[in-house]
């Protein structure tokens, strides 16, 4: 039929919020226990190795909760906003920040004609989001490694993986168990949650409406791309 649109991701509201599909989660949980039990049986008297392995992975996964990571991301993006404001105001309170000079150079090279202060701020934040994202993600990853459970030892986990795989004759079963753990208990990783938190704050800037022109920031940015004056 002519005119039928088949590839619209946002055809239904579920394209925004996600579909309530849970059957696969139940299957993953049941398969996790079935496979874990099978691997333990295959280990014989050394079945305790599997218990130690699973405990190590689950405790590490439980160390950083998703809502905390997302909140960290949301709060971290405000650091970029504060840096931009300081530079716009000619202040040097955070001159020691690793991105201070780069942000200052960008703002100096891209004067904006908008009268509204927050419009300028939002445009700068969106334009500088890429550089700040890389900086913030690296810092978050380092912090998460530092905040890992005191009992967590990556080398020990790798050794357990090696021992178990050797005894049961290959990695296939254990790697399948790893994937089931990810599928059921780590649907969204802490890093993904952190990045989404930053994206949430970025969205606030994109939809901000300039009072003077009545255009939203994303429109102003598209206008600049159209005229070849990308910021």
N, C-alpha and C positions, 0 to 999 in steps of 0.2 A: 504493500500500500504506500502510495506516495505521501511524503510529508511526515512519516512516522520517525520519531527520534529514538534511537536505540542506545546511544552511548552517554546519556545524561546522568552523571554520577549523583547529582542532586535532584533527581526526578521526584524522590520521596524524601520526607524529613529524616528518615533513617540514614540518608547520605550524610547528614550533618552530625547526628548523635550516635550513629552506629546501630546495627541490628541486634535485637535481643536473641542471639543464637547461643544457646547454652548446652545443647545436646552433646556437642563435641567436647565440652569441658568435663561432663560426666564420664564420657567414654575415656578421656585421657586419664582421669583419676583412677578409674577401674583398671585400665591397662597398666598404669604406673604400679599399682600394688601387685597385680598379677606378674608383671615382668620382674619386679624387685624380688618377689618370692622365688621365681624361677632361677634368677641369677644366684640368689643365696643358696638354693639347693645345689646348683652347679658348683659352688665353692666348697661344698662339703663341710669339713670341720673348720674351714676358714671363712665361714659365712659371716662372721663378725666384721670382716673387711667391708662387706657391702653396707652393713649398718653404719659403720664409721664414715663411709663415703657419703651416703645419703644424708646423715646428720650434718656433716661438714657443709654440704651444698645448701641444705635448707636453712641452716642457721645463718649462713652468709647472705642468702636471699632475704631473710627476715630482718637483717640488720638495718636496712634502709627502706622505710615505708614510702609508698608511692606519693601519698598526699604531701609528705614532707619534702620530697624531691621537687614536686610541682610548685610548692610554695617557695622553695629556695630559688627556683628558676624565675618565678614571678617577681620576687624581691630583688634578685640580682639584676634584672633588666633596669630597675630603677637607678642602679649605679650609673648606667650610661646616661640616663636622663639628668642625673645630678651633675655629671661631668660636663654635659652640654650646657646646662644652665650656668655653671660656674664660668665657663669659657665665654659664653654669650655676655656675661656680666663683667668680664675682665678680671675675674678672681683667679687666684693661684693656690687655693687651699689644697688641692690634690695634684699639684704639679708633678709629684713623684710617681703618679700612676703610670703604668707602662704604656697606656694608650693616650695619655694626656696630649702629647705633642701631635700625634696623628689626628686626633679629634680637632685640636686647635687649628692645624693646617687645613683640614677639610672645611671647617666653618669659615676660616679666613678667605678661602678660595671660592666659597659659594655664598656670597651675601644674598639674602632673600628680601624681596620687596613687600612681603606680607606685613600688614600693620599689627596683626594679632601675635603676641609673644608666644602663646602656646602652639599656634600653627607652625611658626618657625621651629620651635622645639621638636614637635612631632615629625616634621619633615627631616630634620637632622637625625633624629633617632632611627627612623626607617632607613635613611641612607647609610648610616654607620652600623646598622644591626649586624651585617655580615662579619665585620672585623671584631665586633664585640662578642658575637656568638662564639667564634673560635677561641677567643681568650677565656670566656666564661666556662665553656665546656671543658677545656683543659684543666682549669682550676677545680671544677666540680669533680672530675675524675680523680685528681690527686687527693682531694679531701676525702672522697669515698674510700680510697685505698687506706688512708690514715685512720679512718673510723671503722675499719673492718673489725669484727669481733676479735678480742685478744687471743682467743684460741684458734683463730683461722690461720692456716699456713698453706699458701698456694703450692709450695713445693711438696708438702705432705699430701695434698689432694691429688697432685699429678702422680705421685708415687703409688697412692692407693689405686688410681685408675690403671696404672701400668700393671700392678700386681694382679688385680682382678681380671683384666683383659688377658693376661698371660695364662692364668689358671683356667679360665673358661674357654680359651682357644680363639680369642679374637675380640675386637672392639665393638662389633656390630650391636650386640645386646646392650652393652653399657652406654653406648652413644645414643641408642634409642631411648634409654632411660633418661639420659640428659635432656633429650628433646621433649619428652613427656613432662619433665619438671618445668621446662621453659613454657610449654603450652598451657599447663594448668595453673602454675603458681607465679609465673613471671610474664603475664600477658603483656604488660607494659614494664619495661626495665626502668630502673631509677634514672638512667641517663635520658631515656625517652621522655619520662615525666618531667625532668628538669628542663629539657628543651621545649616541651609543650607549655610549661609555665612561662618561659620567656616569650613563646609565641603568643600566649594569651595577652601579655602586656603589649606586645607589638601590635596586636589587633586593635587595642585601645587607641593607639596612635593612628592607625590606618583609617579608622572610621570616624575620627574626630572631624567635626565640621567647622570650617573656618567661618567666623561670623561675618566677615567682610564680603566674601564671594559666595557664601552658602554652598561651597563645594567641600567635599570630604578630602582628607589628605591623600588617599589613594588616587583620587581624581586629579589632584594637583600634580602628583608624581607622574601620572600617565600623560598629563598635559606637557610636562617638561620633556618626557621621552619623545612625544610627538614633534615637539619643536626642536629636538636635538640638543636640549639644554639639560640633560640628565644630571641629577644631583647625586 
